[in-house]
Amino acid sequence: MHDNSYDVVDSHRAFYASQPPGRNGRIPASALRSAPSPTGGRFRPRFDAKLAQPFLASLILSTLDIGPETVAAAAEAASRNGTDIAAELLVAGDVEETTLAAAMAAALDLPFEDIGEADEVLGAERLVGRPPPRILKTCDDRLDAKLFLVPRLERLDALAAHLQAWPSLRRIARVTTTSDVRAAIERQTLPERWRAAVLSLSADEPILSARTVLTAAQAAALVLAVTFAAAAAVAAPRLMLDLVHASAGLLFGGCLAFRCAALAGPQPQLQPVSPPALPDEPLPVYSVLVALHHETTVVPHLVEALAALDWPASRLEIRLVCEADDVATIRAVRAAIRGRPQFAVIEVPPSEPRTKPKALNTALPLVSGEFVVLYDAEDEPDPGQLKEAYRAFRTGPAGLACVQAPLVIRNGQRNWLAGVFALEYAALFRRILPWLASHGLPLPLGGTSNHFVRAHLVAAGGWDSHNVTEDADLGLRLVRKGFRVGTITRPTFEDAPERLTIWYRQRTRWLKGWFQTYLLHMREPRRLLRELGMRRMAAFQLLFLGMLASSLVHPIFLGIVALFVTSLVDGALKVTDLDPLFVLDLINAAGGYGVFIALSGVALDARERRTLPRFYPYLPLYWLLVACAGLRAFRQLFFAPHNWEKTPHGIEARMDFADPRHRVEPVFDGGEAGWA
């Protein structure tokens, strides 16, 4: 905009203030036509191509009572962010989208119209994954063509001149909003996106999909192994027991050594890093995806947390993904995001498998950001997290496809279950995962706060809709595809389950998904070894097989150790009678507890050190419960492999139902905003 553009506005403000708006907030075209022109007489929508200032934009902004200072701030933000003035006015709340579009339509003497369901978007499938176009061609069943326009304020004069030069365009041209263009593309592409999301990897790479639990070859190998083990147990039971015992002891010893290596690595960064300044360029579009299901209580808190992200709102796409039959959550979301144009709801048709990755796969084609981040319903990310991830991608190694932010439990002091969960997360996200990333080893991602380069995520096949721990699977699949996975330091705060029944179902789903992930990646071991290499293949076995095996047999190890200790105390055994296998059992059992305490202890910040260490004595009980969840997961692997036992958040997950955290009360106003 030129500096003298407001001379025109100021001289006409009184005239426009006297003009009442028409229906639906539109500025009547007759009002604009009767306005005094800058050179005297009456204004007509005919423009000199040499006219310096954006005359129509000035008139519209004046009519909408948007002052020069506001427009100047929007223009400065548009220049800084690589957007346009209208986009900055919208995210700042200075004008409503339909009001502005209606005013532009009236100024151009064009109809302001929504894109109807009968208006078929031409080439809609080619428009997904891109910013909504400003010109959209449609055709209805009578072959009537329409040209829907989303004009820029800065280009209104040029558009008016073009319409004057080509008057035949007025017959088909209409003005609409960016939101309406996006909704039309979303509506028309839904069937294909939904079909692709339901099948996901099972259609493109079935060998890497959890849709099939066991392949025929794996089932045959399992039957042969069980038959051989049974025969060996009958023929030489003592030898068989010793072989199994020794194998398990060596596996757990390897896992212990693996974690000791992580403990010996550099000390964790407990405070967020202040990386180099951002490049001197407009920030790219960043897309945020959050899958919600029956989450009415946490929606207001979630929206406020996401709105606080330190990223230009005009360069943010925040999409809250809901099942279409979850009417209460959709209503709560629409009420919470009203007046925030960077937010939108994406509705997913209810169908099997009812999993989070299916919902994300349905939504992914609709976002256009260069980067994509996932959050969970109860998350509160550090506002600077997006910028740290952006710096990591811009300055990191080639092929960096994903960075994982640390997850920090904020309610660990509430009870022993949440406390041990918080210790577990501290060891995992602040010690083990950063160590794995620093050595280029496979990284089992957490289910939230994963930041992706969108192009790399799509190239890897997105998420497997049939895997109930799609995060851990995707972390390994990215490495197999030749990409790298890293970590950042700015955390996401979330709550651990405080009720045992909720924790138990959540842990069952996690362990079932890890079983699925291990089995599907081991379908072609030679290919896996070729793609990972020996070092990363060994790390994969220790991570996945070691964790699954230890979760199941930990009670057995505890029982063996307890039996031998009791025998020593009773005098039935002497120390000299201890065989090497028992010594290995003692090392693994004691070492497992010791390394966990050490890994989590060094990862705690000052506040956590005052409250969480008192929960260490509950570790044996906690790991026994993990074993119970593991047995339940193993059973579900064959009888309900794709059943997603959702973890409720907010007040539903609390021990105390009077707890005010994330609590909302219904507002029965009979309108769309059915929840406060």
C-alpha positions in Angstrom: 0.0 0.0 0.0 1.2 3.5 -0.8 1.5 6.1 2.0 -1.1 8.4 0.4 -3.9 5.8 0.2 -5.5 7.1 3.4 -6.0 10.5 2.0 -8.9 9.0 0.0 -10.2 7.1 3.0 -10.2 10.0 5.4 -12.1 12.2 3.0 -14.9 9.7 2.6 -15.2 8.2 6.1 -18.3 10.4 7.0 -20.1 9.3 3.8 -19.6 5.6 4.5 -20.5 5.8 8.1 -23.9 6.9 7.0 -24.5 3.9 4.7 -26.3 1.1 6.5 -25.1 -2.5 5.6 -27.4 -4.7 3.6 -28.4 -8.3 4.3 -25.8 -10.7 5.7 -23.4 -7.9 6.5 -22.9 -6.9 2.8 -22.1 -3.4 1.8 -24.7 -2.6 -0.9 -23.1 -2.0 -4.3 -25.3 1.1 -4.7 -23.6 2.7 -1.7 -20.2 2.2 -3.3 -21.5 3.5 -6.7 -22.9 6.7 -5.1 -19.7 7.5 -3.1 -17.9 10.7 -4.1 -14.8 9.9 -6.1 -11.4 11.4 -5.3 -11.7 13.7 -8.3 -15.3 14.8 -7.8 -18.6 13.4 -9.1 -19.8 9.9 -8.3 -17.7 6.7 -8.0 -18.1 4.0 -10.6 -16.3 0.6 -10.6 -14.2 1.6 -13.6 -10.6 2.2 -12.9 -7.6 3.8 -14.5 -4.9 1.1 -14.8 -2.4 3.8 -13.8 -4.1 4.6 -10.5 -1.4 4.4 -7.9 -3.3 3.7 -4.7 -5.6 0.7 -4.0 -8.7 2.7 -4.2 -11.3 0.0 -3.6 -9.4 -1.5 -0.7 -9.3 2.0 1.0 -13.0 2.5 0.5 -13.9 -1.0 1.9 -11.6 -0.7 4.9 -13.0 2.7 5.7 -16.6 1.4 5.4 -15.7 -1.4 7.8 -14.3 1.2 10.2 -10.8 -0.3 10.1 -8.5 2.6 10.8 -5.2 3.5 9.2 -3.2 2.4 12.2 -4.8 -1.1 12.2 -4.2 -1.5 8.5 -0.6 -0.3 8.8 0.0 -2.9 11.5 -1.6 -5.6 9.3 0.5 -4.5 6.3 3.7 -4.7 8.3 2.7 -8.2 9.6 1.9 -9.3 6.0 5.3 -8.1 4.8 7.0 -9.9 7.7 5.0 -13.2 7.3 4.7 -13.3 3.6 0.9 -13.1 3.7 -1.6 -10.4 2.7 -3.3 -7.6 4.7 -6.7 -9.4 4.8 -5.1 -12.6 6.3 -3.5 -10.5 9.1 -6.7 -8.5 9.8 -8.6 -11.8 10.1 -6.3 -13.5 12.6 -6.1 -10.3 14.6 -9.9 -10.3 14.9 -10.2 -6.9 13.3 -12.8 -8.1 10.8 -14.9 -11.2 10.2 -14.2 -13.3 7.1 -17.7 -13.2 5.6 -18.1 -9.5 6.3 -14.9 -8.7 4.4 -15.7 -11.0 1.5 -19.2 -9.5 1.2 -17.8 -6.0 1.1 -15.4 -7.0 -1.6 -18.2 -8.6 -3.6 -20.3 -5.5 -3.3 -17.3 -3.3 -4.4 -16.8 -5.5 -7.4 -20.5 -5.6 -8.1 -20.4 -9.4 -8.0 -22.6 -11.9 -6.1 -21.3 -13.1 -2.7 -22.1 -16.8 -2.7 -21.2 -20.0 -0.9 -20.1 -23.0 -3.0 -23.0 -25.3 -3.0 -23.0 -29.1 -2.8 -24.2 -29.3 -6.4 -21.1 -27.2 -7.5 -18.5 -29.8 -8.5 -15.0 -28.5 -8.0 -12.9 -29.2 -11.1 -9.7 -31.1 -10.3 -10.4 -31.1 -6.6 -8.1 -34.1 -6.1 -5.1 -32.0 -7.3 -5.9 -29.3 -4.8 -5.4 -31.3 -1.6 -2.2 -30.7 0.3 -1.9 -27.1 -1.0 -3.1 -23.8 0.2 -6.7 -23.1 -0.8 -6.7 -21.5 -4.3 -8.0 -18.0 -4.9 -9.7 -19.0 -8.1 -11.9 -22.1 -8.1 -13.8 -23.4 -11.1 -17.0 -25.4 -10.6 -19.6 -27.0 -12.7 -23.0 -28.3 -11.7 -25.2 -31.1 -13.1 -26.7 -28.7 -15.6 -23.2 -27.9 -16.9 -23.4 -24.4 -15.6 -19.9 -23.1 -14.9 -19.0 -20.8 -12.0 -15.8 -19.0 -11.1 -15.4 -18.5 -7.4 -13.0 -15.8 -6.4 -11.2 -15.1 -3.1 -9.7 -11.6 -4.0 -6.8 -10.0 -2.2 -7.5 -6.5 -0.9 -4.3 -5.3 -2.5 -5.4 -6.5 -6.0 -9.0 -5.4 -6.0 -8.5 -2.5 -8.4 -6.7 -4.7 -10.8 -9.4 -7.3 -10.6 -12.1 -4.6 -11.2 -10.2 -3.4 -14.2 -10.0 -7.0 -15.5 -13.7 -7.5 -15.0 -14.3 -4.3 -16.9 -12.1 -5.4 -19.8 -13.8 -8.9 -19.8 -17.4 -8.2 -18.9 -18.5 -11.8 -19.9 -16.7 -13.0 -16.7 -19.4 -11.3 -14.6 -21.9 -13.9 -15.7 -19.9 -16.7 -14.0 -17.8 -14.9 -11.3 -18.8 -15.0 -7.6 -16.9 -13.9 -4.5 -16.6 -16.4 -1.6 -14.3 -17.0 1.4 -11.2 -19.1 1.9 -13.0 -21.1 4.5 -15.7 -22.0 1.9 -13.2 -23.0 -0.7 -11.5 -25.2 1.9 -14.8 -26.7 2.9 -15.8 -27.5 -0.7 -12.5 -29.2 -1.4 -12.8 -31.2 1.9 -16.3 -32.2 1.1 -15.6 -33.4 -2.4 -12.4 -35.3 -1.7 -13.8 -37.0 1.5 -14.8 -40.4 -0.1 -11.3 -40.9 -1.6 -9.4 -39.6 1.4 -11.5 -41.8 3.7 -11.0 -45.0 1.6 -7.2 -44.3 1.5 -7.1 -43.7 5.2 -9.0 -46.9 6.0 -6.6 -49.0 4.0 -3.4 -46.9 4.4 -0.3 -49.0 4.4 -2.3 -52.2 3.9 -3.0 -51.1 0.3 0.4 -49.6 -0.5 2.8 -51.8 1.5 0.9 -54.7 3.1 4.0 -56.3 4.3 4.5 -53.3 6.6 0.9 -53.0 7.8 -0.5 -54.4 11.1 -3.7 -55.2 9.4 -2.5 -58.8 9.2 -1.3 -59.9 12.6 0.8 -62.9 11.4 1.7 -63.8 7.9 1.4 -67.4 6.8 5.2 -67.8 7.0 5.2 -66.4 10.5 2.3 -68.6 11.6 4.1 -71.7 10.3 7.4 -70.6 12.0 5.5 -70.1 15.3 3.9 -73.5 15.1 7.2 -75.2 14.3 8.9 -73.4 17.2 6.2 -74.3 19.7 6.3 -77.9 18.5 10.0 -78.1 18.7 10.0 -76.5 22.2 7.4 -79.0 23.4 9.3 -82.0 22.1 12.5 -80.7 23.6 10.8 -80.1 26.9 9.6 -83.7 27.0 12.9 -85.2 25.8 15.3 -83.1 27.9 13.3 -80.9 30.3 16.3 -79.7 32.3 18.4 -78.9 29.3 15.5 -77.0 27.7 14.8 -75.0 30.8 18.5 -74.1 31.1 18.6 -73.0 27.5 15.6 -70.8 27.8 16.8 -69.4 31.1 20.2 -68.6 29.6 18.8 -67.0 26.5 16.5 -64.8 28.5 19.2 -63.8 30.9 21.5 -62.8 28.0 18.8 -60.8 26.3 18.0 -58.9 29.5 21.7 -58.4 30.2 22.0 -56.9 26.7 19.0 -54.6 27.5 20.7 -53.6 30.7 24.0 -52.8 29.0 22.0 -50.8 26.4 20.5 -48.6 29.1 23.8 -48.3 30.9 25.2 -46.8 27.7 22.5 -44.3 27.6 23.2 -43.5 31.3 26.9 -42.9 30.5 26.1 -40.5 27.7 26.0 -36.7 28.1 23.9 -35.2 30.8 20.3 -34.3 29.7 19.4 -30.7 28.9 16.8 -29.9 31.6 16.3 -26.4 30.4 15.2 -25.5 26.8 18.0 -24.8 24.5 18.3 -21.3 23.0 19.4 -22.1 19.4 20.6 -19.7 16.8 18.3 -17.0 15.5 15.7 -17.9 12.9 16.6 -17.3 9.3 15.7 -13.8 8.1 12.8 -15.0 5.9 9.0 -15.4 6.3 8.2 -18.4 8.3 6.5 -21.3 6.4 3.0 -22.6 7.1 3.0 -25.0 10.1 0.2 -27.5 10.4 -1.0 -28.8 13.8 -3.2 -31.9 14.0 -5.0 -33.1 17.1 -7.3 -36.1 17.1 -10.1 -35.8 19.6 -12.8 -38.4 20.6 -15.2 -37.8 23.5 -13.0 -34.9 24.8 -15.5 -32.2 25.7 -13.9 -31.3 29.0 -10.4 -30.6 27.8 -11.3 -28.7 24.6 -11.2 -25.1 26.0 -7.9 -25.7 27.7 -6.5 -27.3 24.5 -7.5 -24.4 22.3 -6.0 -21.9 24.6 -2.7 -23.9 24.7 -2.5 -24.1 20.9 -3.4 -20.5 20.5 -0.4 -19.6 22.6 2.1 -21.2 20.2 4.8 -18.7 19.2 4.2 -18.8 15.5 2.4 -16.2 13.3 -1.3 -17.1 13.4 -1.6 -16.3 9.7 0.9 -19.1 9.0 -0.7 -21.7 11.3 -3.2 -24.4 10.3 -4.6 -25.9 13.5 -7.0 -28.8 12.6 -9.0 -30.6 15.3 -9.9 -34.0 14.0 -13.2 -35.5 15.3 -15.3 -38.5 14.5 -18.4 -37.2 12.7 -20.8 -39.0 15.2 -19.0 -37.4 18.2 -21.5 -34.5 18.2 -20.7 -33.3 21.7 -17.0 -32.9 21.0 -17.6 -31.2 17.7 -20.0 -28.8 19.3 -17.5 -28.0 22.1 -14.7 -27.5 19.5 -16.8 -25.1 17.3 -17.6 -23.0 20.4 -14.0 -22.9 21.5 -12.5 -21.9 18.2 -15.1 -19.3 17.2 -13.3 -16.1 16.1 -10.0 -18.0 15.6 -9.5 -18.4 11.8 -6.4 -20.4 12.2 -8.5 -23.2 13.7 -10.8 -25.6 11.9 -12.6 -28.8 12.5 -12.1 -31.9 10.3 -14.8 -34.5 10.6 -14.0 -38.2 9.9 -16.7 -40.6 8.9 -17.1 -43.2 11.7 -15.8 -46.6 10.5 -13.5 -49.4 11.4 -10.8 -49.4 12.3 -11.7 -46.7 14.9 -8.1 -45.6 15.5 -6.2 -42.4 15.9 -4.0 -43.1 12.9 -7.0 -43.5 10.6 -8.3 -40.1 11.7 -4.9 -38.6 11.1 -4.6 -40.2 7.6 -8.0 -38.8 6.7 -6.9 -35.3 7.7 -3.3 -35.2 6.5 -4.2 -34.5 2.8 -6.1 -31.3 3.9 -3.2 -29.6 5.5 -0.6 -27.7 3.4 2.1 -26.8 5.9 5.7 -27.6 5.2 5.8 -29.0 8.7 3.2 -31.0 10.6 3.1 -31.6 14.4 0.8 -33.9 16.3 -0.6 -33.2 19.8 -3.0 -35.0 22.1 -6.1 -33.6 23.6 -4.6 -32.9 27.1 -1.4 -31.4 25.8 0.1 -28.1 26.7 3.1 -27.5 24.5 5.8 -25.0 25.3 5.0 -22.0 23.2 8.5 -22.0 21.6 8.4 -25.6 20.6 7.5 -25.0 16.9 10.3 -22.5 16.4 12.8 -24.9 18.0 11.6 -27.7 15.7 11.8 -25.3 12.7 15.4 -24.5 13.6 16.2 -28.1 14.0 14.9 -28.9 10.5 16.7 -25.9 8.9 20.0 -26.6 10.6 19.9 -30.3 11.1 21.4 -33.1 9.0 20.1 -34.0 5.6 17.2 -36.3 5.6 16.0 -35.2 9.1 12.3 -36.1 8.8 11.0 -35.9 12.4 11.9 -34.5 15.8 10.4 -35.6 19.0 9.7 -33.1 21.8 10.0 -34.4 25.4 6.8 -35.2 27.2 6.7 -34.0 30.8 4.1 -35.3 33.3 2.6 -32.4 35.3 0.5 -34.4 37.8 3.1 -36.8 39.0 2.7 -35.7 42.6 -1.0 -36.7 42.7 -0.6 -40.4 43.5 1.9 -43.2 43.2 0.6 -44.4 39.8 1.0 -41.0 38.2 4.3 -40.6 40.1 6.0 -43.7 38.7 4.6 -42.8 35.2 6.3 -39.4 35.5 9.6 -41.1 36.4 9.2 -43.5 33.5 8.6 -40.5 31.1 11.6 -38.6 32.5 13.9 -41.6 31.8 12.5 -42.2 28.3 12.1 -38.7 26.9 15.0 -36.9 28.5 17.6 -39.6 28.5 17.0 -42.7 26.3 15.4 -41.1 23.2 18.0 -38.2 23.0 20.8 -40.8 23.3 19.3 -42.9 20.6 18.8 -39.9 18.3 22.4 -38.7 18.9 23.7 -42.1 17.7 21.4 -42.4 14.7 19.5 -45.4 16.2 15.8 -46.2 15.6 13.6 -44.0 17.8 10.2 -45.3 18.9 8.2 -42.0 18.8 5.8 -41.0 21.5 2.2 -40.6 20.5 2.3 -36.8 20.6 4.6 -33.8 19.9 6.1 -35.4 16.8 7.2 -32.7 14.4 7.5 -33.9 10.7 8.6 -32.5 7.4 5.4 -33.1 5.6 6.9 -34.3 2.4 9.0 -36.9 4.2 6.0 -38.1 6.2 4.0 -38.6 3.0 7.0 -40.4 1.4 7.1 -42.8 4.3 3.4 -43.7 3.8 1.9 -41.7 6.7 0.5 -43.7 9.6 -0.6 -47.3 9.6 -4.3 -47.1 10.4 -4.3 -50.7 11.8 -1.4 -50.2 14.3 -2.5 -49.2 17.8 0.9 -47.7 18.5 1.4 -46.0 15.1 4.0 -43.7 16.6 6.6 -46.4 17.5 6.0 -48.0 14.1 6.4 -44.8 12.2 9.7 -43.9 14.0 11.2 -47.2 12.8 9.7 -47.0 9.3 11.2 -43.5 8.8 14.6 -45.0 9.5 14.0 -47.9 7.2 13.1 -45.4 4.4 16.5 -43.7 4.9 15.3 -40.7 7.0 16.7 -39.5 10.3 14.8 -38.9 13.5 15.9 -36.4 16.2 14.9 -34.8 19.5 14.4 -31.2 20.7 14.3 -29.8 24.2 11.1 -27.7 24.6 8.6 -29.9 26.3 4.9 -30.7 26.1 3.1 -31.0 29.4 0.4 -33.6 29.9 -1.3 -35.6 32.6 -0.7 -39.2 33.5 -3.7 -41.5 34.3 -4.4 -41.4 38.0 -6.9 -44.3 37.9 -5.6 -47.9 37.6 -8.3 -49.0 35.2 -7.5 -46.2 32.7 -3.7 -46.8 33.0 -4.3 -50.5 32.6 -6.2 -50.2 29.3 -3.7 -47.6 28.0 -0.7 -49.8 28.8 -2.5 -52.8 27.2 -2.9 -50.9 24.0 0.7 -49.7 24.0 2.1 -53.2 24.5 -0.2 -54.7 21.9 1.0 -52.1 19.4 4.6 -52.9 20.2 3.8 -56.6 19.6 2.3 -55.6 16.3 5.2 -53.4 15.3 7.8 -56.1 16.2 6.0 -58.8 14.3 5.4 -56.8 11.1 9.0 -55.5 10.9 10.3 -59.0 11.4 8.4 -60.5 8.5 11.4 -60.1 6.3 14.4 -60.1 8.6 17.0 -60.1 5.8 15.4 -57.0 4.2 15.2 -55.4 7.7 18.9 -56.0 8.3 19.7 -54.6 4.8 17.8 -51.4 5.5 18.9 -50.9 9.1 22.4 -52.3 9.1 23.8 -54.5 11.9 24.1 -51.8 14.6 20.6 -50.4 14.2 19.2 -54.0 13.8 20.7 -54.9 17.2 19.3 -51.7 18.7 15.9 -52.6 17.3 16.0 -56.1 18.9 17.0 -54.7 22.3 14.4 -52.0 22.2 11.4 -53.9 21.0 12.0 -57.6 21.8 13.8 -56.8 25.1 11.0 -54.5 26.3 8.3 -57.0 25.3 10.0 -60.0 26.8 10.9 -58.2 30.1 7.3 -56.9 30.5 6.1 -60.5 30.4 8.7 -62.4 32.4 9.7 -59.8 35.0 7.4 -61.6 37.6 9.3 -64.8 36.9 12.6 -63.2 37.5 11.4 -61.7 40.7 10.0 -65.1 41.7 13.3 -66.9 41.0 15.3 -64.2 42.9 12.8 -64.4 45.8 13.0 -68.2 45.9 16.8 -68.2 46.0 17.0 -65.4 48.6 14.5 -67.3 50.8 16.5 -70.5 50.4 19.7 -68.6 51.4 18.0 -67.1 54.5 16.6 -70.5 55.5 20.0 -72.2 55.0 18.7 -74.5 52.3 21.3 -73.0 50.0 24.8 -71.5 50.4 26.3 -68.7 48.4 28.8 -71.2 47.0 25.8 -73.1 45.5 24.8 -70.2 43.3 25.2 -71.1 39.6 26.1 -68.5 36.9 22.5 -68.3 35.7 21.3 -67.2 39.1 24.1 -64.6 39.4 23.0 -63.3 36.0 19.4 -63.1 37.2 20.5 -61.1 40.3 22.5 -58.7 38.1 19.6 -58.2 35.7 17.0 -57.8 38.5 19.1 -55.4 40.6 20.5 -53.7 37.6 17.1 -53.1 36.0 15.9 -51.2 39.1 19.2 -49.4 39.6 19.5 -48.2 36.0 15.9 -47.0 35.9 16.4 -45.0 39.1 19.6 -43.6 37.8 18.2 -42.7 34.3 15.1 -41.1 35.7 16.9 -39.4 38.6 19.4 -37.5 36.5 16.5 -36.4 34.2 14.4 -34.8 36.9 14.4 -31.0 37.3 14.6 -29.3 40.7 10.8 -29.2 41.2 10.4 -32.9 40.3 13.3 -34.0 42.6 11.3 -32.6 45.6 8.2 -34.8 44.9 8.8 -37.8 42.6 11.7 -39.8 44.2 9.4 -40.9 47.0 7.6 -43.1 44.5 10.6 -45.3 43.7 9.6 -48.0 46.2 6.4 -48.7 44.1 8.5 -49.8 41.1 8.1 -53.6 41.8 4.4 -53.2 42.0 4.3 -51.0 38.9 6.3 -53.5 36.8 4.1 -56.4 38.0 1.1 -54.4 36.7 3.0 -53.9 33.4 3.4 -57.7 33.2 -0.4 -58.1 33.7 -1.1 -55.6 30.9 1.5 -57.4 28.7 -0.4 -60.7 29.1 -3.7 -59.0 28.3 -2.1 -57.3 25.3 -0.7 -60.7 24.0 -4.2 -62.2 24.3 -5.8 -59.2 22.5 -3.2 -59.5 19.7 -5.1 -62.5 18.5 -8.6 -61.8 19.5 -8.9 -58.0 19.2 -5.8 -56.8 17.4 -7.2 -53.5 16.2 -9.4 -52.6 19.1 -8.4 -49.1 20.3 -8.9 -48.7 24.0 -9.0 -44.9 24.2 -7.5 -43.1 27.1 -9.9 -40.5 28.5 -8.5 -37.2 29.6 -9.6 -34.4 31.8 -11.9 -35.1 34.8 -12.6 -38.7 33.6 -9.0 -39.6 34.3 -8.8 -38.2 37.8 -8.9 -40.0 41.1 -10.9 -37.2 42.6 -14.0 -36.4 40.5 -14.3 -33.1 42.3 -10.9 -32.1 40.9 -11.5 -28.8 39.0 -8.8 -29.4 36.4 -10.1 -29.3 32.9 -13.7 -29.3 34.2 -16.5 -27.6 32.3 -20.2 -27.4 33.0 -22.9 -27.6 30.3 -24.6 -24.5 29.1 -28.1 -25.2 28.0 -28.7 -22.3 25.6 -30.3 -24.3 22.8 -27.8 -23.0 20.3 -24.7 -24.2 18.6 -22.5 -23.4 21.6 -23.8 -26.2 23.8 -20.7 -26.2 26.0 -19.0 -23.4 27.8 
